[in-house]
């Protein structure tokens, strides 16, 4: 999240891809609040599902014209 926040602080459009909508919405809100950058967006997808990944890719392609960086943060319980 620190990298996404830093990119938002620099004026980048940040797209958060998250499996759980509520977690993603909280992350988007936090980044917007801390950076003042309103160009932070959420795409919900389950990376364990090929169908969900394809839908997320299609959503991204419809909303954005390029991908400059792709960062991955994984959180595992226990």
Phi and psi in degrees as GROMACS dihedral restraints (atoms count N, CA, C in turn):
[ dihedral_restraints ]
;  ai    aj    ak    al  type     phi  dphi    fc
    3     4     5     6     1   -62.5    20    10
    4     5     6     7     1   -39.2    20    10
    6     7     8     9     1   -67.6    20    10
    7     8     9    10     1   -42.6    20    10
    9    10    11    12     1   -61.4    20    10
   10    11    12    13     1   -41.0    20    10
   12    13    14    15     1   -64.4    20    10
   13    14    15    16     1   -43.0    20    10
   15    16    17    18     1   -63.3    20    10
   16    17    18    19     1   -41.7    20    10
   18    19    20    21     1   -63.5    20    10
   19    20    21    22     1   -41.9    20    10
   21    22    23    24     1   -63.5    20    10
   22    23    24    25     1   -39.3    20    10
   24    25    26    27     1   -60.5    20    10
   25    26    27    28     1   -30.3    20    10
   27    28    29    30     1   -88.1    20    10
   28    29    30    31     1     3.1    20    10
   30    31    32    33     1    94.0    20    10
   31    32    33    34     1     5.7    20    10
   33    34    35    36     1   -72.0    20    10
   34    35    36    37     1   153.8    20    10
   36    37    38    39     1   -80.2    20    10
   37    38    39    40     1   126.8    20    10
   39    40    41    42     1  -115.4    20    10
   40    41    42    43     1   129.7    20    10
   42    43    44    45     1  -115.3    20    10
   43    44    45    46     1   121.4    20    10
   45    46    47    48     1   -97.2    20    10
   46    47    48    49     1   127.8    20    10
   48    49    50    51     1  -108.6    20    10
   49    50    51    52     1   122.0    20    10
   51    52    53    54     1  -141.6    20    10
   52    53    54    55     1   145.1    20    10
   54    55    56    57     1   -74.2    20    10
   55    56    57    58     1   -39.3    20    10
   57    58    59    60     1  -104.3    20    10
   58    59    60    61     1   118.7    20    10
   60    61    62    63     1   -53.4    20    10
   61    62    63    64     1   -45.3    20    10
   63    64    65    66     1   -63.8    20    10
   64    65    66    67     1   -37.5    20    10
   66    67    68    69     1   -67.1    20    10
   67    68    69    70     1   -42.5    20    10
   69    70    71    72     1   -63.9    20    10
   70    71    72    73     1   -43.3    20    10
   72    73    74    75     1   -63.2    20    10
   73    74    75    76     1   -37.9    20    10
   75    76    77    78     1   -65.0    20    10
   76    77    78    79     1   -41.7    20    10
   78    79    80    81     1   -65.0    20    10
   79    80    81    82     1   -44.0    20    10
   81    82    83    84     1   -60.4    20    10
   82    83    84    85     1   -46.2    20    10
   84    85    86    87     1   -61.1    20    10
   85    86    87    88     1   -44.9    20    10
   87    88    89    90     1   -61.2    20    10
   88    89    90    91     1   -45.3    20    10
   90    91    92    93     1   -65.4    20    10
   91    92    93    94     1   -43.3    20    10
   93    94    95    96     1   -61.5    20    10
   94    95    96    97     1   -46.4    20    10
   96    97    98    99     1   -62.2    20    10
   97    98    99   100     1   -43.3    20    10
   99   100   101   102     1   -76.5    20    10
  100   101   102   103     1   -31.5    20    10
  102   103   104   105     1   -98.4    20    10
  103   104   105   106     1   -23.8    20    10
  105   106   107   108     1    76.2    20    10
  106   107   108   109     1     4.6    20    10
  108   109   110   111     1   -93.3    20    10
  109   110   111   112     1   119.0    20    10
  111   112   113   114     1   -84.0    20    10
  112   113   114   115     1    -6.0    20    10
  114   115   116   117     1   -89.8    20    10
  115   116   117   118     1    56.8    20    10
  117   118   119   120     1  -122.7    20    10
  118   119   120   121     1   122.8    20    10
  120   121   122   123     1  -126.3    20    10
  121   122   123   124     1   161.3    20    10
  123   124   125   126     1  -122.0    20    10
  124   125   126   127     1   135.4    20    10
  126   127   128   129     1  -124.5    20    10
  127   128   129   130     1   127.4    20    10
  129   130   131   132     1   -94.9    20    10
  130   131   132   133     1   129.9    20    10
  132   133   134   135     1  -159.1    20    10
  133   134   135   136     1   146.6    20    10
  135   136   137   138     1  -102.3    20    10
  136   137   138   139     1   110.2    20    10
  138   139   140   141     1   -68.1    20    10
  139   140   141   142     1    -9.8    20    10
  141   142   143   144     1   -83.6    20    10
  142   143   144   145     1    -8.0    20    10
  144   145   146   147     1  -114.0    20    10
  145   146   147   148     1   117.5    20    10
  147   148   149   150     1   -60.5    20    10
  148   149   150   151     1   -38.7    20    10
  150   151   152   153     1   -61.9    20    10
  151   152   153   154     1   -43.6    20    10
  153   154   155   156     1   -65.8    20    10
  154   155   156   157     1   -39.8    20    10
  156   157   158   159     1   -62.9    20    10
  157   158   159   160     1   -44.3    20    10
  159   160   161   162     1   -62.9    20    10
  160   161   162   163     1   -41.6    20    10
  162   163   164   165     1   -63.4    20    10
  163   164   165   166     1   -40.9    20    10
  165   166   167   168     1   -64.2    20    10
  166   167   168   169     1   -41.5    20    10
  168   169   170   171     1   -63.2    20    10
  169   170   171   172     1   -41.5    20    10
  171   172   173   174     1   -65.4    20    10
  172   173   174   175     1   -42.1    20    10
  174   175   176   177     1   -60.1    20    10
  175   176   177   178     1   -44.5    20    10
  177   178   179   180     1   -60.6    20    10
  178   179   180   181     1   -47.8    20    10
  180   181   182   183     1   -61.6    20    10
  181   182   183   184     1   -33.3    20    10
  183   184   185   186     1   -73.2    20    10
  184   185   186   187     1   -31.4    20    10
  186   187   188   189     1   -97.8    20    10
  187   188   189   190     1   -21.8    20    10
  189   190   191   192     1  -134.8    20    10
  190   191   192   193     1   151.9    20    10
  192   193   194   195     1  -100.0    20    10
  193   194   195   196     1    -9.5    20    10
  195   196   197   198     1  -160.1    20    10
  196   197   198   199     1   162.1    20    10
  198   199   200   201     1  -121.9    20    10
  199   200   201   202     1   116.3    20    10
  201   202   203   204     1   -91.0    20    10
  202   203   204   205     1   -38.2    20    10
  204   205   206   207     1  -140.4    20    10
  205   206   207   208     1   146.5    20    10
  207   208   209   210     1  -129.9    20    10
  208   209   210   211     1   113.9    20    10
  210   211   212   213     1  -113.8    20    10
  211   212   213   214     1   146.5    20    10
  213   214   215   216     1  -124.1    20    10
  214   215   216   217     1   130.7    20    10
  216   217   218   219     1  -126.0    20    10
  217   218   219   220     1   127.3    20    10
  219   220   221   222     1  -116.1    20    10
  220   221   222   223     1   137.1    20    10
  222   223   224   225     1  -121.6    20    10
  223   224   225   226     1   128.7    20    10
  225   226   227   228     1  -123.6    20    10
  226   227   228   229     1   134.0    20    10
  228   229   230   231     1   -83.6    20    10
  229   230   231   232     1   139.4    20    10
